[in-house]
Amino acid sequence: MVITMYCKRCGAALPSEGYICKSCGAMMSEEQIKSQKELMNDNKFEVNLMSDKYNPGGINRDYTVRKENKFLGILLVVLIIIVIIIIAILKVM
């Protein structure tokens, strides 16, 4: 379900995130902000991407499933700490 809202000042399509028109800089109306928040809470909206616009078949994405990879995050933090410790040891020598 794609719902596109348009700026009341210049008529340009409004962004799916944020409250300011990227074309003229006007603030969205209260009704538009309220409907945008409802769409964001629904979690069943599509994001308009340039690749979707120019792809003849369209791309189906499932934004309801979020992937979390905690192992890679922990590994990255540990590697950064190890590098900082090595740099500190080398500076002391």
C-alpha positions, 0 to 999 in steps of 0.5 A: 500500500503506497500512499503519497502525500503532496505539499499544499504549498508547491504540490511536490511529493512529500517525503515518507520520513520527516515533516518538511517538504524537500522542494520548498521547505514548507512544514506539513499540515497537522493532518498530514503529520498525523496521517504520516505517523499512523502510516509509520505505526502501521509498519505495512507501508512501502518506501518509494525508492528510485530503483522501484521507479525504474524497475519494470517488474517492481520489487516486493520488500517485506519491511515487517521482518527486521534482521538483527545480528547481535553477534557481528555487533559484539565482534565489532566492539571487541575488535575495536577495543583490541585495536585500542589496547594494541595502540596504547601498548605501542605508544607506551613502548 
